């Protein structure tokens, strides 16, 4: 396969599987440790991932479309929104993104009129897509049982990704959205839904801090599988529009940080809403 070396095991997407698995496991250990030891550390990890994604996208957008992201106000505003959502909740989310948008509009004045709308619109889009969506992870982890809520959320998304990959690789015959992501199949999507529902049912019913009926977890898992897949497809469209394979190169075997956040960001919004509905704080 092009881009691989002799003896290297690659995925259907041409990635180094041992490297990808190793990096994924390492990140998983760090995240779980932060949840069990000090939940605030999890928020720090989320902020670091978002800021890294903004940095990567700054370069990618500039080279592919000539878009100059006002990355400093977007990064600072997103980080502040994610952090301040812990003590101030919805008010921090609304005010944080609104102020970020305002600063972006003013910050861009210095470069003149040419490209102003594209630069500002893209920068505000990133503040919402990364800063606002990621702040729902803060809402997930903030309650006393927040570590269990985030663990359940991650279990469902990982089950969805793993089940979808396995089912698609073994059984995939009917393309789901060939114009967007040719390798995604309806069989893979079915695998995502089934495994996410199983993972959700087990997580919600067995995690001591949650201990709710299994069917609630199955419902959340099924919905998150659909949202996760939608997030994957949305990022695929963005990458096709930009003409790039990956959003960056910071994560060996995975591409960029944003390539790992694509399904997590929209899923965090829906996971928070459904878990709050079924398990009130």
C-alpha positions in Angstrom: 0.0 0.0 0.0 1.3 3.4 -0.8 2.9 5.2 2.1 3.5 2.0 4.1 6.8 0.3 4.7 7.6 -3.5 4.4 6.1 -5.4 7.4 4.0 -2.4 8.5 0.3 -3.3 9.3 -2.1 -0.8 7.9 -5.8 -0.1 8.2 -8.1 0.3 5.2 -7.5 4.0 5.5 -3.8 3.4 5.1 -2.8 4.1 8.7 -0.2 2.3 10.8 -2.5 0.1 13.0 0.0 -0.7 15.8 1.0 2.9 16.1 -2.7 4.0 16.1 -3.7 1.4 18.7 -0.7 2.3 20.9 -1.4 6.1 20.8 -5.1 5.4 21.4 -4.5 3.2 24.4 -2.0 5.7 25.8 -4.6 8.6 25.5 -7.2 6.4 27.1 -5.1 5.6 30.1 -4.4 9.3 30.7 -8.0 10.3 30.4 -9.3 7.5 32.7 -6.6 8.3 35.2 -7.6 12.0 35.2 -11.2 11.1 35.8 -10.4 8.8 38.7 -7.8 11.0 40.3 -8.9 14.6 39.8 -11.7 15.5 37.5 -10.3 19.0 36.9 -7.4 17.3 35.1 -9.9 16.0 32.6 -11.0 19.6 31.8 -7.3 20.5 31.3 -6.9 17.6 28.8 -10.0 18.8 26.9 -8.6 22.3 26.8 -5.2 21.1 25.5 -6.9 19.0 22.8 -9.0 21.9 21.6 -6.1 24.4 21.6 -4.0 21.8 19.7 -6.8 21.4 17.1 -7.1 25.1 16.6 -3.3 25.4 16.1 -3.4 22.5 13.5 -6.4 23.9 11.7 -4.8 27.4 11.5 -2.0 25.9 9.3 -4.3 23.6 7.3 -6.8 26.3 6.5 -4.1 28.8 5.5 -2.4 26.3 3.2 -5.5 24.9 1.6 -7.8 27.9 1.3 -5.8 30.9 2.3 -8.0 31.5 5.3 -6.4 33.3 8.1 -7.9 32.0 11.3 -7.7 34.5 14.2 -6.4 31.7 16.3 -5.3 33.5 19.4 -8.7 34.9 20.4 -10.3 31.6 19.2 -7.9 29.5 21.4 -8.1 31.8 24.4 -11.9 32.2 24.2 -12.5 28.5 23.7 -10.2 27.6 26.6 -11.9 30.1 28.9 -15.3 28.9 27.9 -14.5 25.3 28.6 -12.9 26.1 32.0 -15.5 28.5 33.2 -18.4 26.2 32.3 -17.5 24.2 35.4 -18.4 27.0 37.9 -20.8 29.1 35.8 -22.5 26.6 33.5 -24.7 27.8 30.7 -23.9 31.4 31.3 -20.2 30.8 30.7 -21.0 28.9 27.5 -23.2 31.7 26.0 -21.1 34.6 27.2 -17.8 32.9 26.3 -18.7 32.2 22.7 -20.4 35.5 22.2 -17.4 37.4 23.5 -15.0 35.2 21.5 -17.0 36.1 18.3 -16.9 39.8 19.1 -13.1 39.8 19.7 -12.6 37.8 16.5 -14.5 40.4 14.5 -12.4 43.3 16.0 -9.1 41.4 15.9 -9.4 40.9 12.2 -9.7 44.6 11.5 -6.0 45.0 11.0 -5.8 42.9 7.9 -8.3 44.9 5.9 -11.4 44.0 3.9 -10.0 41.3 1.6 -11.0 37.9 3.0 -12.6 39.4 6.1 -15.9 37.5 5.9 -14.2 34.1 5.2 -11.6 34.6 8.0 -14.2 35.8 10.6 -16.8 33.2 9.7 -14.3 30.3 9.8 -12.9 31.5 13.1 -16.3 31.8 14.7 -17.2 28.4 13.3 -14.2 26.9 15.1 -15.1 28.6 18.3 -18.5 27.0 18.2 -17.4 23.6 16.8 -14.5 23.3 19.2 -15.0 25.6 22.1 -18.7 25.4 22.6 -19.2 21.7 21.8 -16.2 20.7 24.0 -17.6 22.7 26.9 -20.4 20.1 27.1 -17.7 17.7 28.3 -17.2 20.1 31.2 -20.9 19.9 31.9 -20.7 16.1 31.8 -17.8 15.9 34.3 -18.8 18.7 36.7 -21.4 16.9 38.8 -20.3 14.6 41.7 -20.9 11.6 39.5 -19.2 13.3 36.5 -16.4 10.8 36.3 -19.0 8.0 35.7 -20.9 10.1 33.2 -17.8 10.8 31.1 -16.7 7.1 31.3 -20.1 6.0 30.1 -19.9 8.5 27.3 -16.4 7.4 26.2 -17.4 3.7 26.4 -20.3 4.3 24.1 -18.3 6.3 21.6 -15.4 3.8 21.6 -17.9 0.9 21.2 -19.5 2.7 18.3 -16.2 3.3 16.6 -14.9 -0.2 17.2 -18.1 -1.9 16.2 -18.5 0.2 13.1 -15.0 -0.5 12.0 -15.2 -4.2 12.6 -18.6 -4.6 10.9 -17.6 -2.5 8.0 -14.4 -4.3 7.4 -16.0 -7.8 7.6 -19.5 -7.2 6.2 -19.5 -3.8 4.5 -21.1 -4.0 1.0 -23.6 -1.2 0.8 -22.0 2.3 0.9 -23.7 4.7 3.3 -22.6 8.0 1.8 -20.3 7.3 -1.2 -20.0 10.9 -2.2 -18.7 11.8 1.3 -17.0 8.8 2.7 -16.8 5.9 0.3 -15.6 3.4 2.9 -18.6 3.9 5.3 -21.2 1.3 4.9 -24.7 0.6 6.3 -23.4 -2.6 7.7 -20.7 -0.7 9.5 -23.3 1.8 10.8 -25.4 -1.1 12.1 -22.4 -2.4 13.9 -21.8 1.0 15.5 -25.4 1.1 16.7 -25.5 -2.4 18.1 -22.1 -2.2 19.9 -22.8 1.3 21.3 -26.2 0.1 22.6 -24.5 -2.8 24.3 -21.8 -0.6 25.7 -24.3 2.0 26.9 -26.5 -0.6 28.6 -23.6 -2.1 30.5 -22.1 1.3 31.5 -25.3 2.8 32.7 -26.4 -0.3 34.6 -23.1 -1.4 36.1 -21.2 1.8 36.9 -21.9 2.2 40.7 -22.2 6.0 40.5 -25.0 5.7 37.8 -26.8 2.5 38.5 -29.8 3.1 36.2 -31.9 0.8 34.1 -30.0 -0.8 31.2 -32.5 0.3 28.6 -31.7 4.0 29.2 -28.0 3.2 28.4 -29.1 1.4 25.3 -31.1 4.4 24.1 -28.3 6.8 24.8 -25.8 4.4 23.0 -28.0 4.1 19.9 -28.4 7.8 19.6 -24.7 8.5 20.2 -23.8 6.0 17.4 -25.9 8.0 15.0 -24.5 11.4 16.2 -20.9 10.0 16.2 -21.3 8.8 12.6 -22.8 12.2 11.6 -19.7 13.9 13.2 -17.4 11.6 11.1 -19.3 12.4 7.9 -19.3 16.2 8.7 -15.5 16.2 9.1 -15.1 14.1 6.0 -17.0 16.8 4.1 -14.8 19.5 5.6 -11.6 17.6 4.6 -12.9 17.0 1.1 -13.7 20.6 0.7 -10.2 21.5 1.9 -8.6 18.8 -0.2 -6.7 17.2 2.7 -6.5 13.7 4.1 -6.0 14.7 7.7 -6.5 17.8 9.7 -3.0 17.6 11.1 -0.1 15.3 12.1 0.2 15.6 15.9 -1.1 12.1 16.7 0.9 9.3 15.0 -1.3 6.8 13.4 -4.4 9.0 13.7 -3.6 12.2 11.8 -4.4 15.4 13.7 -6.0 15.9 17.1 -9.2 17.1 15.2 -9.3 13.7 13.4 -10.0 12.1 16.8 -12.4 14.8 18.1 -14.7 14.7 15.1 -17.1 12.1 16.6 -16.6 13.2 20.2 -17.5 16.8 19.9 -21.1 16.6 18.7 -21.6 13.4 20.8 -20.7 15.3 24.0 -23.6 17.7 23.4 -26.1 14.9 23.0 -24.6 12.7 25.7 -24.9 15.5 28.2 -28.5 16.2 27.3 -29.7 12.6 27.4 -27.8 11.6 30.5 -29.2 14.7 32.3 -32.7 13.6 31.1 -32.4 10.1 32.4 -30.1 10.8 35.4 -30.9 14.2 36.8 -28.1 15.9 38.7 
